[in-house]
Amino acid sequence: MSHYRVAWLQGDGIGEEVCDAARLVLDASGFQADYLPGDIGWEFWRAEGDALPPRTLDLLRRTDCAFFGAITSKPAGEAARELAPQFQAQGLTYRSPIVRMRQLLDLYVCLRPCRAFPGNPLNYRENIDLVIFRENTEGMYIGVEFPRIPEEMLAIPAMQTIPSDAAISIRSITPEASRRIVEAAFQFAVKHGRRKVTAVHKANVLRATCGVFLEAAREVAARYPQIQFAGRWRPAIRRSSSTPPTWMPCACGCSRTRSITTSSSRPTCSAISCRTSAPNWSAAWDSATAAISARNTPSSSPHTARLPNTPVRKKSTRSPPYSQPK
């Protein structure tokens, strides 16, 4: 097995606990890596005025991948007040390190597999095997916000119905980024024998932004006639997520839509639900699935074996969270 260099970003809050638990799983799976610690999180914002210091970005560029735990984020006022005195008057603005990493390193694919491995007592539903592709660099997370409506915007007729003291966030969806994320989903489908790709959207309401995404998805789909394609509204995804989504083995969408879709998928499959952000996302997927497949046998599976001092959980007998589609 290859030996990797992993930037180990614990962060703060529950980050250390999450990373410690992850190391138990990685070590049990036989994953071989050098784990290089990196500085990130709230304490570095307070002490240095930067929650993602340049040295951490340099580390990320020198390693094969990164494992990120968790960080604290607070409103702008609290963030400014908690800065060290020497930074108080410099006009620094806190920005989420997560968003900055996505944009600075072009981590445009957020790859989220949801798979139920046979025999896992934690499976809520059997036969779940879907992969979600979320666009990671656009949407509401571009960080363009205004605490009050700019005067230039007040000239737009639709803005005149909004109180002038309202805060505004910009949602940006471009054809180029939309085509790129959909292309990634179709390439994955071809490489891994998936028969269908579903574009999840809300173009019935967000006609301009989701309309751009849906049009780009249809354009890309036309180049892959061997793969079935469908566009589905986000509410339909949520209503149907309690049943094995045979119509959605691969799904793609813009940032907020994909987050909601992933959240809907989690109750159906607790066996493995993780996300990978990488510019070379295909290689990351291949490496991860190869390690899992090599160990996923009835007698020795990291998904069915218990970690030390972990109690056995009974399989859920609850009714589905949503009614099954008729």
TAGI-V746082 format. One record per pair of residues at least 6 apart in sequence whose C-alpha atoms are under 6 Angstrom apart, sorted by sequence separation. I is the first residue (numbers start at 0). J is the second residue. D is the distance in whole Angstrom. If there is no record, write none. Layout:
I | J | D
I | J | D
//
This chain:
9 | 15 | 5
43 | 49 | 6
44 | 50 | 4
294 | 300 | 5
43 | 50 | 5
115 | 122 | 6
202 | 209 | 5
201 | 209 | 6
202 | 210 | 5
41 | 50 | 6
200 | 209 | 6
40 | 50 | 5
115 | 125 | 6
39 | 50 | 5
39 | 51 | 5
115 | 127 | 5
114 | 127 | 5
114 | 128 | 4
113 | 128 | 6
148 | 163 | 6
113 | 129 | 5
38 | 55 | 6
147 | 164 | 5
37 | 55 | 6
112 | 130 | 4
147 | 165 | 5
111 | 130 | 6
147 | 166 | 5
111 | 131 | 5
146 | 166 | 4
110 | 131 | 6
145 | 166 | 6
110 | 132 | 5
145 | 167 | 5
109 | 132 | 6
144 | 167 | 6
240 | 263 | 6
109 | 133 | 5
144 | 168 | 4
240 | 264 | 6
108 | 133 | 6
108 | 134 | 6
109 | 135 | 6
143 | 169 | 6
237 | 263 | 6
241 | 267 | 6
7 | 34 | 6
107 | 134 | 6
108 | 135 | 6
4 | 32 | 6
7 | 35 | 5
107 | 135 | 5
2 | 31 | 5
3 | 32 | 4
4 | 33 | 5
5 | 34 | 5
6 | 35 | 5
7 | 36 | 5
8 | 37 | 5
10 | 39 | 5
11 | 40 | 6
107 | 136 | 6
2 | 32 | 5
6 | 36 | 6
7 | 37 | 6
10 | 40 | 5
40 | 70 | 5
41 | 71 | 6
139 | 170 | 5
195 | 226 | 5
197 | 228 | 6
199 | 230 | 6
201 | 232 | 5
138 | 170 | 5
194 | 226 | 5
195 | 227 | 5
196 | 228 | 5
197 | 229 | 5
198 | 230 | 5
199 | 231 | 5
200 | 232 | 5
201 | 233 | 6
138 | 171 | 5
195 | 228 | 6
197 | 230 | 6
199 | 232 | 6
200 | 233 | 6
102 | 136 | 6
137 | 171 | 6
138 | 172 | 6
199 | 233 | 6
177 | 212 | 5
181 | 216 | 6
45 | 81 | 6
172 | 208 | 6
45 | 82 | 4
46 | 83 | 6
178 | 215 | 5
45 | 83 | 6
177 | 215 | 6
174 | 215 | 6
51 | 96 | 6
134 | 180 | 6
18 | 68 | 6
197 | 247 | 6
17 | 68 | 6
198 | 250 | 6
196 | 249 | 5
197 | 250 | 5
198 | 251 | 5
199 | 252 | 5
14 | 68 | 4
196 | 250 | 6
198 | 252 | 6
14 | 69 | 4
5 | 62 | 6
4 | 62 | 5
7 | 65 | 6
8 | 66 | 6
9 | 67 | 6
10 | 68 | 6
4 | 63 | 5
5 | 64 | 5
6 | 65 | 4
7 | 66 | 5
8 | 67 | 5
9 | 68 | 5
10 | 69 | 5
11 | 70 | 5
5 | 65 | 5
10 | 70 | 5
241 | 319 | 6
241 | 321 | 6
238 | 321 | 6
239 | 324 | 6
127 | 243 | 6
138 | 254 | 6
131 | 249 | 6
132 | 250 | 6
133 | 251 | 6
129 | 248 | 4
130 | 249 | 5
131 | 250 | 5
132 | 251 | 5
133 | 252 | 5
134 | 253 | 5
135 | 254 | 6
129 | 249 | 6
131 | 251 | 6
133 | 253 | 6
134 | 254 | 5
133 | 254 | 6
133 | 257 | 5
124 | 267 | 5
123 | 267 | 5
123 | 268 | 5
122 | 268 | 5
122 | 269 | 6
121 | 269 | 6
122 | 270 | 6
115 | 268 | 6
115 | 270 | 5
114 | 271 | 6
113 | 271 | 6
113 | 272 | 5
112 | 272 | 6
111 | 273 | 6
111 | 274 | 4
110 | 274 | 5
110 | 275 | 5
109 | 275 | 6
109 | 276 | 5
108 | 276 | 6
106 | 276 | 6
106 | 277 | 5
106 | 278 | 5
119 | 303 | 5
121 | 314 | 6
120 | 314 | 5
//
